[in-house]
Structures are given as structure tokens and as C-alpha cells.
Amino acid sequence: MQILEKWSEAAVTSLSFFWMALWAFIFGYILSSIIQVMVSRKEMRDLMGGDDLKSISTGTLFGFISSSCSFAALSTTRALFQKGATFAASMAYMLASTNLVIELGFVIAIFLGWQFVIGEYIGAVLLILIAWLFIYLTNPKSLIKQARENKPDDMNANESDGYKWSRLFSKEIWQKISQKYVMEWQMVWKDVLIGFTVAGIISAFVPDAFFKWLFIGAGTENPDFWSVLQQTLVGPIAAFFTFIGSMGNIPLAAVLYGQGVAFAGVMAFIFSDMVVLPVLRINAKYYGWKMALFILMMLFTCLVMTSLLLHYGFQVFDLLPNPQDWSSPAEQDHFKLNYNFFLNIGFLLISAYLFLTWRNAQSSHHHDHNKTMSWTDIVMNSLTILSGVWLAGGVLVKLVLN
């Protein structure tokens, strides 16, 4: 009976997490889709051909206006690199597109609080600058040359030419926005479903003692430097073995913070969306294994340094969040009639309009859905099905027990 109660608790927690963040997801992806359609990218690559501040800044800006999906970021980064952008500018794009995005800030604010939002955006800039310095110091010329010669045949040339903002409310523009919006959800919904499901399972089943064993010093009020360093190192190592992207790992980060993991450890976990196992495999396909391992080492080093700088920088200015002022999302009643409910309903209606607009536009086109699935696709699809069955079963058990 206790197992069934834990099952129902985990499922309800996962669904409540998602309900809590739903309007932020929709709002963020609408803004992202509008920017992607309206802002021109055609000549962006020409501005990213050097290793100077201008190229790095352009790559960062380009990433900011792009998708927050980790796998989409990998594809576009590869396209920019193969079209002539320098390696450093391409990495700036990749890091900005997965960390310096609007929708991620909304979700972090809901689950973790404003200090983590500030940490995310300042940290994204620090990540880019430290990665730029890392590339300059290591100077991997031979790896870059080999990576440029590794050119798969599936280069994606889909680019937006941009439009005048005066056309924003035209039917044609909103058809394009709806296409981008649906594409955003198609890219991330599996990560989101799995991420929220796992967060609920960990919240319900994993005891506090496990986190204190895994993250040395977790739960202590003022952990020493070595404890903070260990937690910062363990965060990305734990994330490496997940299949969850940047949006799906936020509820997991909230669970870690609720278990007493230090600010640096939580930020390192959040920044680790590009050091997960599927990303390593995709980078190996794009650039070869030597460059993929170099990118992994670079990102791991940079995110650990960034997280430590954020932690002690916030400590100097007395900005570190106080866990006692934070309430766990799992302990809140998310389904009551409040502002969150009305925001969700309003944004769901907008989302339904965008999906219908996309559907109508798609009805006049034929699409070939025959696609060879990689092992990553098979694993993700299997985990998605298991997550759906787990959540449905948990809700059913909840209804029976009540």
C-alpha cells in the first residue's frame, strides 16, 4: 500500500510541477517563435568569421534569438561552423541558445526564484567568455581543421529572412509563427515529459540521506569550499547520464535545491544540458570523437568555473538564496483557483489557436514521415511511453485510494 501511495504522490507531483510551469512554457515559446520569424538571420554568419569580441557578441546575440532546445542548438551550431563561423563564435551561439533564452528564465523563476534567474543569465555570459578564453589558451587548430572536414549530408539550411515588424499581425506571419511554435514543442515535449516525471519520482522516492551521501555537505547552512566544489563537480556528472534537455532539468534542479544542494551545485546541474550523453554522441557525429570529447571537457571545465564564480560572487554581495525562504513546489497546492490557473487557461487558448493555424497550413502539404530512428530516438520514445504510463497509472491509483 505504501508503494502505491508513493506512486500516486510521484505522479501528482510531476503533473503539479508541469501545471505550475505551463503558462511560462507557452509564453516563452511564443516569444521565441516571434523573434525567430521576425528577426533576419541571413547575413549573421558573415559577422561570425573571426575570434574577436564582435564575432563572439554576434554569436551570443544569434543564440539569444534562437531556439532553447539543446538538440536544435547542436544542429544550428554545426551549420554555422560549417558555413564559416569560427569555432569560438559557434560555441558562443550554442551556449547562448541553451542558457540565454527567455523561456528558461520564466521556468527557473517559478521553480527556484529570482537569484537563480540572475545566476542563469550572468552565468551564460560567463560561460561564453570562459569558453572563449579556454579555446584561445588551448588553441585546438588541428581538431578544428578535422571537424570542418567532417561534413554529414544533412546540413540544415532553413533560415528566416526576417520581416518588418509592421507585418506582425498579418495572417501570413502568424502562420509562420505557428509553425515555429509547433516545432519548438515537437523538439522539447519528450524532454519535458521525462524530466517532470523523473522529478516527481525523485521527490517522492529518493530519501534525503541519498542526497547527503551524493552531495557532500548538502543541507548544511554554510558548506566549506571543498564541499561546494564537490557538489559543483557532482552536478554535471549526474546530469551526464540523463537524456533531459535544458527545459526538462529545471524541476530536477528544484528537487536538488530542496535537498540542500548548494547554489553552485544547482547552477552546475542547470548548465549541464550540453554535457549529457546524447549530446556527446551527436557532437561525435558532427565533428568526430576527438572534437566531441574536447567540447565535453571544455564545457565541463567552464561550467564548474562559472558556477563557483557565481556562488562566491553572490556570497560577496549577500545575494545567495536562503533555502528557508524557498518553498518546495512539491509541497504547494498547484491546482487551486488562482492567478496561475487563469494564466494557464489563457495561454492554452492561445496555444490552441497556434496549433489550429499550423494544422490548417499543413493540410495543403504532403509530408514524408518515414524516418530512420537512432538509438537515442528509440530510448527517448521508450522513456516517453513509460512516463505516460507511469503518470496515468499514478493518477488512477490516486483516484482509487481516495
Order of alpha helices (4+ residues) and beta strands (2+ residues): alpha-alpha-alpha-alpha-alpha-alpha-alpha-alpha-alpha-alpha-alpha-alpha-alpha-alpha-alpha-alpha
